[in-house]
Amino acid sequence: MLYFLGRRILSALSVVLVTLVATFALFFIAPTDPAAAICGERNCPQQRYEEIKKGLGLDQPKVKQFADYIEGIAVGRTYINGGVERECKAPCLGFSFKNDRSVLEMLGNRVPVTVSLVAGAAVIMLTVGVTVGSLAAKRRGTAGDRILVTSTLVISSIPYYIVALMIALYLTIFYPILPRGSWTPPSDNIGKWVAGLLTPWLVLGLVNMTQYVRYSRGSMVETLNEDFIRTARAKGLSDRVVTYKHALRSGLIPVITIFGLDVAGMLAGAIFTERIFDLPGLGNLVLESLVNFDLPVIMGTVLVSSIFLVTANVIVDIVYSLIDPRVRLS
């Protein structure tokens, strides 16, 4: 296990590094000028422009800028702006070009929102999706099975942002059946935290649940035809035990693979949900940073997102061996 974790951590670090290099390169390939955007492109004195550029470190070679960024993450670094030195302790993600705030502090305020949103939606997505898919597999070929599969295909064919927007408009504004989205830290008021995230949880969870109905149904149908299932039934085990203890455990293997990647992807980019329900999470922060050409914030969100992704992959591999004893880490 230790050898496996060591290999995966090294692999994860390489993925994160390549992602950061690609993001940094794309930022400078694009025709952007953060110094001009901050100073004001039309009425910006040249001297002021040069001061801003030097203060942001944009006058340095691109390779040195990236090396300084990595150094800041590892050991911290010193920023000099207008003759004033500021120490930034590791892991230092720099300061926002736009408002001069610490990127680490900005991410610290936004990450709990996105994590709360995705965690609640993921529970709904997996629980409801696997339950409905298992019921459809047990009744495969019946009218109920066909209705379930057809309805999930119809829902999944509609773009997510349209579904979320329609629910936000009609069920929270025009006809306030559901509470509107808002953010309250759970440490302040757990009731308001749940109420503010209830609608986003339901929308994000139930829309993404449709694919899990199909995944779990297909996996369960295949597993129910395996030899060990026939053996279990021949021993006189009840249909409930055979289906939910033996078949479901084995049938969850491919579902868990997709679930881990989906959760990481949702953490990395729940942009539409946060934008539509006005939640101050990472998605909104990314959009604001792109508009302002705010490289440190963009790099910080990419770093956090890539860490989410590689961590989810490692966790999924470990869960494999816990769900199915036939799977071993090598």
Rosetta silent file (secondary structure, phi, psi, omega in degrees, C-alpha in Angstrom):
SEQUENCE: MLYFLGRRILSALSVVLVTLVATFALFFIAPTDPAAAICGERNCPQQRYEEIKKGLGLDQPKVKQFADYIEGIAVGRTYINGGVERECKAPCLGFSFKNDRSVLEMLGNRVPVTVSLVAGAAVIMLTVGVTVGSLAAKRRGTAGDRILVTSTLVISSIPYYIVALMIALYLTIFYPILPRGSWTPPSDNIGKWVAGLLTPWLVLGLVNMTQYVRYSRGSMVETLNEDFIRTARAKGLSDRVVTYKHALRSGLIPVITIFGLDVAGMLAGAIFTERIFDLPGLGNLVLESLVNFDLPVIMGTVLVSSIFLVTANVIVDIVYSLIDPRVRLS
SCORE:     score description
SCORE:     0.000 S_00000001
   1 L     0.000  -43.691  179.714    0.000    0.000    0.000 S_00000001
   2 H   -63.428  -40.032  178.503    2.820    2.433    0.898 S_00000001
   3 H   -63.727  -41.922  179.103    4.597    1.671   -2.373 S_00000001
   4 H   -62.434  -47.166 -179.252    1.353    2.251   -4.276 S_00000001
   5 H   -63.430  -38.506  178.163    0.668    5.546   -2.504 S_00000001
   6 H   -61.175  -44.794  178.753    4.243    6.708   -3.130 S_00000001
   7 H   -63.860  -42.428 -177.433    3.945    6.053   -6.849 S_00000001
   8 H   -69.319  -35.376  178.687    0.579    7.735   -7.078 S_00000001
   9 H   -65.815  -42.661  177.605    1.743   10.812   -5.161 S_00000001
  10 H   -62.805  -42.186  177.493    4.720   11.233   -7.498 S_00000001
  11 H   -63.627  -39.847 -179.931    2.419   10.788  -10.485 S_00000001
  12 H   -64.744  -42.688  179.080   -0.038   13.286   -9.015 S_00000001
  13 H   -61.154  -38.894  179.105    2.687   15.889   -8.482 S_00000001
  14 H   -67.025  -38.187  177.829    3.789   15.544  -12.102 S_00000001
  15 H   -64.251  -44.360  179.487    0.196   15.994  -13.316 S_00000001
  16 H   -62.050  -42.549 -179.132   -0.239   19.122  -11.182 S_00000001
  17 H   -64.144  -44.648  179.325    3.065   20.561  -12.430 S_00000001
  18 H   -63.152  -39.228  178.595    2.202   19.952  -16.092 S_00000001
  19 H   -62.887  -42.733  178.750   -1.217   21.530  -15.553 S_00000001
  20 H   -64.574  -42.234  178.633    0.344   24.636  -14.008 S_00000001
  21 H   -61.147  -44.498 -179.257    2.876   24.941  -16.852 S_00000001
  22 H   -63.912  -42.424  179.355    0.098   24.652  -19.456 S_00000001
  23 H   -64.568  -44.143  179.307   -2.071   27.251  -17.695 S_00000001
  24 H   -61.241  -44.156 -178.939    0.841   29.652  -17.323 S_00000001
  25 H   -65.219  -43.384 -179.805    1.802   29.239  -20.985 S_00000001
  26 H   -63.195  -35.850 -179.845   -1.764   29.748  -22.236 S_00000001
  27 H   -62.445  -41.694 -176.592   -2.082   32.926  -20.183 S_00000001
  28 H   -85.934  -19.835  173.647    0.955   34.501  -21.837 S_00000001
  29 H   -71.347  -37.200  179.940    0.151   33.161  -25.306 S_00000001
  30 L   -66.383  149.092 -178.643   -3.213   34.920  -25.131 S_00000001
  31 L   -77.386   70.588 -178.654   -3.191   38.655  -26.037 S_00000001
  32 L  -117.816  152.605  177.228   -3.617   39.876  -22.443 S_00000001
  33 L  -143.916   90.530 -177.866   -1.974   42.708  -20.521 S_00000001
  34 H   -58.645  -37.517 -179.115   -2.897   42.740  -16.808 S_00000001
  35 H   -61.685  -42.955  178.344   -0.901   45.921  -16.171 S_00000001
  36 H   -66.891  -37.595  179.883   -2.882   47.823  -18.832 S_00000001
  37 H   -66.328  -37.172  179.670   -6.166   46.416  -17.515 S_00000001
  38 H   -73.757  -41.285 -175.929   -5.355   47.549  -13.969 S_00000001
  39 H   -75.257  -30.440 -174.205   -4.031   50.969  -14.989 S_00000001
  40 L   105.009  109.216 -169.271   -6.764   51.673  -17.512 S_00000001
  41 L   -64.902  -29.395 -173.824   -6.015   51.088  -21.164 S_00000001
  42 L   -87.427  -44.347 -173.861   -7.188   54.498  -22.445 S_00000001
  43 L  -118.733   52.475 -177.424   -5.892   57.004  -19.886 S_00000001
  44 L  -109.283  114.327  175.649   -2.854   55.262  -18.445 S_00000001
  45 L   -62.021  144.309 -177.502    0.396   57.279  -18.178 S_00000001
  46 H   -60.049  -39.493 -179.682    3.404   55.311  -19.403 S_00000001
  47 H   -63.388  -43.325  178.377    5.277   55.813  -16.132 S_00000001
  48 H   -63.756  -40.064  178.199    2.348   54.459  -14.096 S_00000001
  49 H   -59.707  -45.960 -179.958    2.047   51.532  -16.503 S_00000001
  50 H   -65.292  -37.491  178.590    5.724   50.648  -16.072 S_00000001
  51 H   -63.393  -43.711  179.306    5.443   50.898  -12.280 S_00000001
  52 H   -64.396  -43.470 -178.891    2.500   48.495  -12.230 S_00000001
  53 H   -62.010  -41.923  179.030    4.250   46.091  -14.567 S_00000001
  54 H   -68.798  -40.545  179.751    7.394   46.082  -12.418 S_00000001
  55 H   -63.590  -34.070  178.301    5.394   45.738   -9.213 S_00000001
  56 H   -82.248   -9.098 -178.621    3.581   42.682  -10.585 S_00000001
  57 L    80.375   13.317 -177.273    6.845   41.147  -11.781 S_00000001
  58 L   -79.109   -5.856  176.771    5.634   41.143  -15.385 S_00000001
  59 L   -86.227   -6.583  179.215    8.862   42.757  -16.579 S_00000001
  60 L   -82.912  158.080  174.795   10.805   39.589  -15.746 S_00000001
  61 L   -58.296  148.284 -176.034   11.377   36.745  -18.246 S_00000001
  62 H   -59.766  -39.221 -179.364    8.483   34.317  -18.373 S_00000001
  63 H   -63.063  -41.424  179.545   10.605   31.377  -17.203 S_00000001
  64 H   -67.138  -36.971  177.727   11.751   33.316  -14.136 S_00000001
  65 H   -60.518  -44.440 -179.405    8.183   34.321  -13.333 S_00000001
  66 H   -68.805  -39.785  178.391    7.109   30.673  -13.342 S_00000001
  67 H   -62.108  -41.349  177.833   10.190   29.588  -11.343 S_00000001
  68 H   -64.207  -36.667  179.299    9.426   32.253   -8.725 S_00000001
  69 H   -64.528  -46.635  179.041    5.825   31.038   -8.538 S_00000001
  70 H   -64.863  -38.911  177.847    6.885   27.422   -7.895 S_00000001
  71 H   -61.484  -40.339  179.205    9.457   28.610   -5.372 S_00000001
  72 H   -62.688  -38.691  178.380    6.758   30.521   -3.525 S_00000001
  73 H   -64.861  -40.180 -174.639    4.609   27.392   -3.258 S_00000001
  74 H   -77.794  -49.541 -172.331    7.533   25.355   -1.915 S_00000001
  75 H  -128.225   -1.791 -175.602    9.333   27.739    0.452 S_00000001
  76 L    88.641  169.825 -179.476    7.569   31.097    0.235 S_00000001
  77 E  -157.456  169.830  179.624    8.857   34.312   -1.305 S_00000001
  78 E  -110.324  129.184  177.368    9.227   38.062   -0.841 S_00000001
  79 E  -102.954  137.713  176.797    7.173   40.527   -2.884 S_00000001
  80 E  -120.639  118.284 -178.786    8.387   44.080   -3.521 S_00000001
  81 E  -137.809  115.322 -178.161    5.782   46.592   -4.658 S_00000001
  82 L    65.430   30.830 -179.589    6.442   50.330   -4.596 S_00000001
  83 L    81.182   -0.121 -178.918    9.543   49.802   -2.487 S_00000001
  84 E  -103.303  127.908  179.470    7.543   47.934    0.185 S_00000001
  85 E   -93.150  140.908  176.249    8.496   44.336    0.960 S_00000001
  86 E  -132.807  128.394  177.376    5.903   41.728    1.869 S_00000001
  87 E   -86.581  133.625  178.009    6.674   38.236    3.087 S_00000001
  88 E  -122.909  108.381 -175.367    4.460   35.477    1.707 S_00000001
  89 L   -75.965  153.408  178.519    4.860   32.216    3.587 S_00000001
  90 L   -68.283  144.511   -6.097    4.626   28.809    1.906 S_00000001
  91 L   -78.560  115.085 -177.809    2.447   27.720    0.301 S_00000001
  92 L   -92.667  118.109  177.528    2.474   31.159   -1.316 S_00000001
  93 L  -102.302    9.652  176.562    0.112   31.507   -4.273 S_00000001
  94 L    87.878 -170.080 -179.226    0.839   35.185   -4.716 S_00000001
  95 E  -123.947  144.827 -178.969   -1.407   38.230   -4.591 S_00000001
  96 L   -60.330  134.732  174.947   -4.283   39.153   -6.863 S_00000001
  97 L   -63.676  -32.110 -171.092   -3.380   41.552   -9.650 S_00000001
  98 L   -81.887  -48.127 -174.659   -6.784   43.218   -9.320 S_00000001
  99 L  -121.355    4.692  174.876   -7.275   43.821   -5.593 S_00000001
 100 L    62.836   22.772  176.269   -3.861   42.912   -4.122 S_00000001
 101 L   -89.674  155.550  177.130   -5.398   40.316   -1.781 S_00000001
 102 E   -65.345  129.392  179.397   -3.688   37.053   -0.905 S_00000001
 103 H   -64.123  -38.260  179.445   -4.769   34.336   -3.331 S_00000001
 104 H   -61.299  -39.163  177.738   -4.594   31.734   -0.558 S_00000001
 105 H   -67.504  -41.825  179.020   -6.996   33.803    1.519 S_00000001
 106 H   -62.449  -43.303  178.617   -9.361   34.241   -1.424 S_00000001
 107 H   -66.512  -37.317  178.997   -9.374   30.509   -2.112 S_00000001
 108 H   -61.409  -30.326  177.641   -9.889   29.782    1.573 S_00000001
 109 H   -79.762  -26.884 -174.389  -13.111   31.790    1.473 S_00000001
 110 H   -94.739  -34.083 -175.319  -14.372   30.159   -1.744 S_00000001
 111 H   -59.141  -44.516  179.377  -13.404   26.488   -1.391 S_00000001
 112 H   -57.243  -32.510  179.515  -15.860   25.705    1.488 S_00000001
 113 H   -66.299  -49.619 -178.238  -18.739   26.936   -0.682 S_00000001
 114 H   -66.864  -40.742  179.135  -17.861   24.702   -3.626 S_00000001
 115 H   -63.047  -43.254  178.195  -17.051   21.710   -1.411 S_00000001
 116 H   -62.049  -44.034  179.733  -20.380   22.059    0.423 S_00000001
 117 H   -60.547  -50.251 -174.656  -22.263   22.341   -2.863 S_00000001
 118 H   -71.798  -36.500 -178.967  -20.616   19.335   -4.485 S_00000001
 119 H   -61.714  -47.311  178.914  -20.681   17.124   -1.358 S_00000001
 120 H   -65.319  -41.981  179.046  -24.436   17.437   -0.941 S_00000001
 121 H   -65.620  -36.716 -178.814  -25.099   17.008   -4.661 S_00000001
 122 H   -66.070  -38.651  177.715  -22.795   13.971   -4.815 S_00000001
 123 H   -61.780  -46.096  178.424  -24.695   12.215   -2.008 S_00000001
 124 H   -63.720  -45.156 -177.036  -27.992   12.746   -3.853 S_00000001
 125 H   -59.219  -48.063 -176.263  -26.460   11.782   -7.197 S_00000001
 126 H   -75.468  -46.482 -175.867  -24.987    8.492   -6.006 S_00000001
 127 H   -63.316  -52.987 -177.978  -27.701    7.413   -3.562 S_00000001
 128 H   -68.402  -42.333 -177.808  -30.691    8.105   -5.787 S_00000001
 129 H   -62.634  -46.381 -179.437  -28.936    7.019   -8.987 S_00000001
 130 H   -68.604  -40.248 -179.987  -27.752    3.643   -7.664 S_00000001
 131 H   -62.826  -48.900 -179.176  -31.060    2.936   -5.912 S_00000001
 132 H   -67.032  -40.236  178.305  -33.171    3.672   -8.990 S_00000001
 133 H   -62.959  -38.902  178.532  -30.725    1.849  -11.282 S_00000001
 134 H   -66.680  -41.566  177.642  -30.791   -1.253   -9.072 S_00000001
 135 H   -63.315  -39.769  178.229  -34.590   -1.287   -9.023 S_00000001
 136 H   -65.666  -37.160  179.656  -34.637   -0.970  -12.819 S_00000001
 137 H   -66.447  -38.752  178.860  -32.152   -3.857  -13.154 S_00000001
 138 H   -65.452  -29.018 -177.454  -34.297   -6.114  -10.967 S_00000001
 139 L  -113.298   33.759 -176.742  -37.301   -5.349  -13.178 S_00000001
 140 L   -59.983  140.190  179.696  -35.476   -5.257  -16.506 S_00000001
 141 L    89.892  -11.019 -179.446  -37.689   -5.602  -19.535 S_00000001
 142 L   -86.880  172.131  179.055  -40.804   -4.357  -17.738 S_00000001
 143 H   -64.096  -39.484  178.858  -42.725   -1.167  -18.475 S_00000001
 144 H   -61.790  -39.294  178.045  -41.322    0.473  -15.329 S_00000001
 145 H   -63.339  -45.608 -178.568  -37.770   -0.268  -16.460 S_00000001
 146 H   -65.906  -38.440  178.676  -38.369    1.256  -19.877 S_00000001
 147 H   -64.092  -43.922  179.613  -39.998    4.369  -18.382 S_00000001
 148 H   -61.586  -48.118 -178.004  -37.066    4.919  -16.016 S_00000001
 149 H   -64.809  -42.754 -179.199  -34.429    4.517  -18.732 S_00000001
 150 H   -65.021  -42.364 -179.140  -36.321    6.720  -21.212 S_00000001
 151 H   -65.264  -37.895  177.919  -36.901    9.496  -18.672 S_00000001
 152 H   -67.068  -36.020  177.317  -33.216    9.585  -17.706 S_00000001
 153 H   -66.112  -39.528  179.568  -32.239    9.840  -21.386 S_00000001
 154 H   -65.141  -46.193 -178.708  -34.652   12.739  -21.908 S_00000001
 155 H   -63.621  -43.655 -176.921  -33.378   14.638  -18.842 S_00000001
 156 H   -71.153  -17.935  179.227  -29.708   14.084  -19.698 S_00000001
 157 H   -80.076  -14.935  178.327  -30.260   15.317  -23.268 S_00000001
 158 L   -87.390  130.501  178.207  -31.236   18.798  -22.027 S_00000001
 159 L   -54.426  138.216 -174.274  -28.234   21.084  -21.328 S_00000001
 160 H   -59.250  -42.534 -175.516  -27.664   21.374  -17.597 S_00000001
 161 H   -64.098  -27.867  177.660  -27.586   25.163  -17.479 S_00000001
 162 H   -70.324  -44.841  177.975  -31.065   25.323  -19.055 S_00000001
 163 H   -60.659  -47.346 -178.710  -32.536   22.983  -16.431 S_00000001
 164 H   -62.839  -41.023 -179.384  -30.836   24.863  -13.602 S_00000001
 165 H   -66.670  -41.653  179.436  -31.949   28.239  -14.963 S_00000001
 166 H   -64.335  -42.302  178.815  -35.561   27.138  -15.412 S_00000001
 167 H   -66.015  -41.856  179.755  -35.743   25.736  -11.881 S_00000001
 168 H   -62.614  -39.093 -178.371  -34.120   28.867  -10.460 S_00000001
 169 H   -74.019  -50.664 -169.488  -36.604   31.100  -12.286 S_00000001
 170 H   -87.830  -30.661 -175.102  -39.854   29.179  -11.869 S_00000001
 171 H  -102.575   -9.017  177.620  -39.434   27.311   -8.568 S_00000001
 172 H  -121.518  -20.017 -177.489  -37.513   29.889   -6.531 S_00000001
 173 H  -113.461  -63.041 -178.086  -38.549   33.299   -8.001 S_00000001
 174 H   -66.853  -46.788  177.999  -41.864   33.178   -9.908 S_00000001
 175 L  -125.883   90.311 -171.671  -43.354   30.380   -7.761 S_00000001
 176 L   -70.097   68.701  177.017  -41.228   30.224   -4.582 S_00000001
 177 L   -79.124  -39.373 -179.869  -41.718   26.530   -3.859 S_00000001
 178 L  -108.562  152.201  178.591  -38.018   25.988   -3.149 S_00000001
 179 L   -70.084  148.626  178.070  -35.682   28.316   -1.227 S_00000001
 180 L   -74.840  153.645 -178.980  -33.347   30.511   -3.262 S_00000001
 181 L   -68.666  139.166  176.554  -29.646   29.753   -3.258 S_00000001
 182 L  -160.732  167.224 -178.984  -27.493   31.510   -0.672 S_00000001
 183 L  -123.383  122.399  171.527  -24.387   30.859    1.395 S_00000001
 184 L  -131.355  123.881  179.266  -24.205   30.761    5.173 S_00000001
 185 L   -55.962  137.185 -179.072  -21.233   29.024    6.829 S_00000001
 186 L   -60.825  -26.289  178.548  -22.407   25.906    8.702 S_00000001
 187 L   -69.737  -22.925  179.427  -20.529   27.121   11.779 S_00000001
 188 L   -83.762  -49.430 -178.346  -22.787   30.211   11.875 S_00000001
 189 L  -158.567  106.299 -175.153  -26.171   28.585   11.319 S_00000001
 190 H   -65.968  -33.034  179.933  -26.576   24.987   10.172 S_00000001
 191 H   -66.783  -45.511  177.982  -30.246   25.510    9.297 S_00000001
 192 H   -67.819  -32.204  176.689  -29.565   28.451    6.983 S_00000001
 193 H   -60.896  -47.370  179.473  -26.625   26.534    5.476 S_00000001
 194 H   -66.800  -45.169 -177.970  -28.935   23.656    4.492 S_00000001
 195 H   -63.138  -39.292 -178.856  -31.751   25.951    3.319 S_00000001
 196 H   -70.727  -26.683 -177.910  -29.418   28.019    1.161 S_00000001
 197 H  -103.895   -3.521 -174.863  -27.890   24.987   -0.552 S_00000001
 198 H   -59.646  -50.438 -178.757  -30.984   22.768   -0.745 S_00000001
 199 H   -65.055  -47.878  175.346  -32.101   23.861   -4.218 S_00000001
 200 H   -58.519  -37.595  177.254  -28.586   23.793   -5.760 S_00000001
 201 H   -60.445  -48.391 -177.297  -28.064   20.336   -4.201 S_00000001
 202 H   -63.672  -44.242 -177.975  -31.289   19.011   -5.707 S_00000001
 203 H   -65.045  -53.609 -177.270  -30.647   20.503   -9.143 S_00000001
 204 H   -65.713  -39.012 -178.096  -27.013   19.453   -9.439 S_00000001
 205 H   -72.670  -46.578 -175.177  -27.590   16.057   -7.821 S_00000001
 206 H   -73.264  -34.488  178.114  -30.770   14.979   -9.598 S_00000001
 207 H   -67.585  -44.110  178.760  -29.675   16.122  -13.070 S_00000001
 208 H   -75.628  -15.079  178.406  -26.352   14.277  -12.786 S_00000001
 209 H   -64.282  -27.302 -173.927  -28.137   11.322  -11.191 S_00000001
 210 H   -59.554  -38.249  179.563  -29.560   10.260  -14.547 S_00000001
 211 H   -69.550  -29.290  179.275  -26.262    8.858  -15.805 S_00000001
 212 H   -74.199  -27.424  172.855  -25.844    6.834  -12.604 S_00000001
 213 H   -61.488  -45.565 -179.009  -29.236    5.229  -13.149 S_00000001
 214 H   -71.131  -41.796  179.808  -27.991    3.929  -16.511 S_00000001
 215 H   -61.810  -51.009 -176.399  -24.509    2.996  -15.248 S_00000001
 216 H   -67.936  -35.493  177.480  -25.737    1.111  -12.204 S_00000001
 217 H   -63.466  -49.232 -179.421  -28.553   -0.572  -14.147 S_00000001
 218 H   -61.508  -41.720  179.985  -26.188   -1.836  -16.844 S_00000001
 219 H   -67.159  -39.690  179.889  -23.635   -3.012  -14.303 S_00000001
 220 H   -68.706  -39.869  177.853  -26.276   -4.725  -12.173 S_00000001
 221 H   -59.793  -43.465  179.117  -27.851   -6.498  -15.166 S_00000001
 222 H   -66.945  -40.946 -178.323  -24.449   -7.884  -16.116 S_00000001
 223 H   -69.024  -37.497 -179.327  -23.607   -8.894  -12.541 S_00000001
 224 H   -64.670  -15.870  177.279  -26.945  -10.636  -11.962 S_00000001
 225 L   -97.304    4.357 -179.772  -26.051  -13.031  -14.800 S_00000001
 226 L   -73.948  159.745 -179.127  -22.690  -14.003  -13.263 S_00000001
 227 H   -64.997  -38.246 -176.573  -22.002  -17.553  -12.023 S_00000001
 228 H   -68.306  -24.303  175.968  -21.473  -16.519   -8.389 S_00000001
 229 H   -72.751  -42.300  176.849  -24.968  -14.997   -8.323 S_00000001
 230 H   -62.982  -37.659  177.892  -26.493  -18.248   -9.587 S_00000001
 231 H   -64.481  -42.019  179.445  -24.487  -20.117   -6.951 S_00000001
 232 H   -62.966  -39.642  178.029  -25.768  -17.819   -4.217 S_00000001
 233 H   -69.469  -35.813  179.332  -29.350  -18.401   -5.305 S_00000001
 234 H   -65.606  -27.002  178.169  -28.762  -22.159   -5.485 S_00000001
 235 L   -76.898   -6.365  177.696  -27.659  -22.059   -1.829 S_00000001
 236 L    94.648   11.890  177.956  -31.091  -20.740   -0.905 S_00000001
 237 L   -68.335  147.230 -178.595  -30.199  -17.129   -0.184 S_00000001
 238 L   -68.161  157.215 -179.547  -33.097  -14.700   -0.429 S_00000001
 239 H   -62.051  -34.288  179.226  -33.470  -12.507   -3.493 S_00000001
 240 H   -64.315  -45.983 -179.440  -32.924   -9.410   -1.344 S_00000001
 241 H   -65.824  -43.162 -178.967  -29.593  -10.697    0.007 S_00000001
 242 H   -62.494  -43.621 -175.458  -28.422  -11.831   -3.435 S_00000001
 243 H   -72.723  -50.406 -169.079  -29.301   -8.519   -5.070 S_00000001
 244 H   -95.418  -15.789  177.546  -28.207   -5.966   -2.502 S_00000001
 245 H   -99.264  -41.986 -175.116  -25.384   -7.764   -0.695 S_00000001
 246 H   -98.283  -53.934 -175.717  -23.645   -9.711   -3.450 S_00000001
 247 H   -68.236  -45.187 -176.947  -24.679   -8.296   -6.828 S_00000001
 248 H   -64.234  -38.725 -179.245  -24.739   -4.627   -5.817 S_00000001
 249 H   -62.411  -42.672  178.404  -21.314   -4.798   -4.179 S_00000001
 250 H   -74.478  -35.960 -178.436  -19.722   -6.179   -7.320 S_00000001
 251 H   -72.420  -13.546 -179.260  -21.765   -3.978   -9.630 S_00000001
 252 H   -78.616  -13.515 -175.302  -20.606   -0.815   -7.880 S_00000001
 253 H   -55.594  -56.344  179.482  -17.011   -1.172   -9.152 S_00000001
 254 H   -66.740  -29.350  179.963  -17.475    0.676  -12.492 S_00000001
 255 H   -67.723  -41.181  179.591  -19.901    3.128  -10.868 S_00000001
 256 H   -63.386  -36.591  177.992  -17.353    4.111   -8.212 S_00000001
 257 H   -57.816  -50.598 -177.956  -14.786    4.799  -10.942 S_00000001
 258 H   -68.019  -36.852 -178.189  -17.061    7.293  -12.652 S_00000001
 259 H   -62.289  -45.029  179.957  -18.257    8.729   -9.339 S_00000001
 260 H   -59.789  -44.837  179.630  -14.749    9.630   -8.191 S_00000001
 261 H   -69.008  -37.449  179.861  -13.943   11.430  -11.422 S_00000001
 262 H   -65.946  -41.815  179.477  -17.324   13.163  -11.529 S_00000001
 263 H   -63.225  -43.203  177.936  -16.990   14.505   -7.990 S_00000001
 264 H   -62.399  -41.612  178.506  -13.514   15.848   -8.779 S_00000001
 265 H   -65.564  -37.343  178.399  -14.843   17.426  -11.970 S_00000001
 266 H   -67.632  -39.572  176.403  -17.766   18.984  -10.111 S_00000001
 267 H   -62.169  -39.031 -176.540  -15.407   20.414   -7.486 S_00000001
 268 H   -74.707  -24.017 -173.090  -13.221   21.819  -10.238 S_00000001
 269 H  -154.191   50.987  175.199  -15.997   23.458  -12.225 S_00000001
 270 L   -81.484   53.306 -171.102  -19.442   23.875  -10.677 S_00000001
 271 H   -70.330  -48.202 -175.958  -19.533   27.173  -12.540 S_00000001
 272 H   -61.564  -44.846 -177.713  -23.103   27.165  -13.853 S_00000001
 273 H   -62.416  -45.502 -179.179  -24.659   26.216  -10.514 S_00000001
 274 H   -66.456  -36.672 -178.975  -22.729   28.848   -8.589 S_00000001
 275 H   -70.785  -44.783 -176.457  -23.453   31.511  -11.180 S_00000001
 276 H   -68.777  -40.529 -177.408  -27.172   30.782  -11.483 S_00000001
 277 L   -97.679   10.406  173.893  -27.782   30.467   -7.726 S_00000001
 278 L    55.104   53.925  177.731  -25.335   33.269   -6.853 S_00000001
 279 L  -103.676  130.676 -176.276  -23.022   31.206   -4.671 S_00000001
 280 L   -80.909   64.855 -178.515  -19.566   32.701   -3.923 S_00000001
 281 L  -105.712 -166.025 -178.201  -17.575   29.581   -4.826 S_00000001
 282 H   -64.225  -34.410 -178.726  -14.605   28.700   -7.017 S_00000001
 283 H   -60.293  -48.352  177.977  -16.675   28.828  -10.198 S_00000001
 284 H   -64.058  -36.755  179.906  -17.588   32.489   -9.741 S_00000001
 285 H   -64.630  -39.732  178.905  -14.001   33.271   -8.741 S_00000001
 286 H   -62.961  -45.315 -179.591  -12.666   31.714  -11.956 S_00000001
 287 H   -62.076  -43.902  178.866  -15.018   33.767  -14.124 S_00000001
 288 H   -63.274  -38.962 -178.040  -14.097   37.010  -12.355 S_00000001
 289 H   -69.464  -37.855  178.584  -10.375   36.221  -12.674 S_00000001
 290 H   -65.406  -39.835  179.276  -10.626   35.471  -16.384 S_00000001
 291 H   -64.139  -36.701 -176.180  -12.378   38.779  -17.033 S_00000001
 292 L   -93.504    3.805 -176.935   -9.669   40.663  -15.104 S_00000001
 293 L    53.847   40.858 -174.133   -6.719   38.657  -16.520 S_00000001
 294 L   -89.574   86.823 -173.298   -5.801   37.898  -12.909 S_00000001
 295 H   -58.508  -47.620 -178.443   -3.062   35.278  -13.376 S_00000001
 296 H   -57.798  -39.266  179.962   -2.282   34.498   -9.689 S_00000001
 297 H   -70.746  -40.142  177.599   -5.947   33.763   -8.942 S_00000001
 298 H   -61.420  -46.388  179.282   -6.328   31.700  -12.118 S_00000001
 299 H   -62.422  -38.251  179.439   -3.201   29.692  -11.252 S_00000001
 300 H   -65.168  -43.449  178.951   -4.464   29.196   -7.705 S_00000001
 301 H   -67.893  -36.701  176.340   -7.842   27.856   -8.798 S_00000001
 302 H   -64.204  -41.417  179.166   -6.182   25.566  -11.362 S_00000001
 303 H   -61.772  -47.683  179.860   -3.840   24.249   -8.657 S_00000001
 304 H   -62.914  -42.602 -179.033   -6.713   23.521   -6.258 S_00000001
 305 H   -63.837  -43.183 -179.799   -8.793   21.910   -9.015 S_00000001
 306 H   -66.918  -34.930  176.862   -5.946   19.649  -10.168 S_00000001
 307 H   -65.650  -41.163  175.194   -5.279   18.578   -6.564 S_00000001
 308 H   -56.765  -45.153 -174.481   -8.963   17.662   -6.214 S_00000001
 309 H   -65.840  -49.786 -176.967   -8.771   15.579   -9.381 S_00000001
 310 H   -70.356  -32.559  176.817   -5.638   13.573   -8.591 S_00000001
 311 H   -65.053  -41.590  178.145   -6.747   13.029   -4.978 S_00000001
 312 H   -61.719  -38.882  178.820  -10.067   11.629   -6.180 S_00000001
 313 H   -62.368  -43.215  179.338   -8.229    9.213   -8.473 S_00000001
 314 H   -64.384  -44.375 -179.360   -6.118    7.871   -5.597 S_00000001
 315 H   -62.320  -40.729  179.382   -9.149    7.484   -3.329 S_00000001
 316 H   -61.322  -42.959  179.741  -11.056    5.615   -6.040 S_00000001
 317 H   -62.698  -37.636  179.176   -8.207    3.132   -6.481 S_00000001
 318 H   -70.981  -40.221 -179.706   -8.118    2.448   -2.743 S_00000001
 319 H   -63.745  -30.022  176.654  -11.903    2.054   -2.505 S_00000001
 320 H   -47.956  -53.244 -173.898  -11.697   -0.600   -5.246 S_00000001
 321 H   -69.169  -21.965  178.764  -10.012   -3.065   -2.926 S_00000001
 322 H   -80.722  -33.909 -179.188  -12.494   -2.365   -0.132 S_00000001
 323 H   -77.502  -44.136 -175.198  -15.590   -2.969   -2.271 S_00000001
 324 L  -126.816  112.599 -179.673  -14.386   -6.044   -4.119 S_00000001
 325 L   -61.023  -18.858 -179.708  -11.788   -8.370   -2.517 S_00000001
 326 L   -71.969  -18.617 -179.426  -10.844   -9.639   -5.978 S_00000001
 327 L   -90.561  128.912  179.194   -9.276   -6.230   -6.737 S_00000001
 328 L  -128.463  140.940  177.517   -5.774   -5.771   -5.369 S_00000001
 329 L   -76.202  134.558 -178.882   -3.489   -2.774   -5.501 S_00000001
 330 L  -131.992    0.000    0.000   -0.258   -3.481   -7.348 S_00000001
